[in-house]
Amino acid sequence: MTELVILALSASALGFWLLSLRRKSLAARDSAAHRDCVFMSDGRVIAPDNK
């Protein structure tokens, strides 16, 4: 029973951590989109020059 509780707590902690990473990633993409960045299909981000 104890192992099951530990497993459930670990799974929920991992889930919350992954969700927080996703929120940070989405927030960063949204912020970059406001700066007219271009997102490439291979994961690269091309930011405009600030001139």
Rosetta blueprint (number, residue, H / E / L):
1 M L
2 T H
3 E H
4 L H
5 V H
6 I H
7 L H
8 A H
9 L H
10 S H
11 A H
12 S H
13 A H
14 L H
15 G H
16 F H
17 W H
18 L H
19 L H
20 S H
21 L H
22 R H
23 R H
24 K H
25 S H
26 L H
27 A H
28 A H
29 R H
30 D H
31 S H
32 A H
33 A H
34 H H
35 R L
36 D L
37 C L
38 V E
39 F E
40 M L
41 S L
42 D L
43 G L
44 R L
45 V E
46 I E
47 A L
48 P L
49 D L
50 N L
51 K L
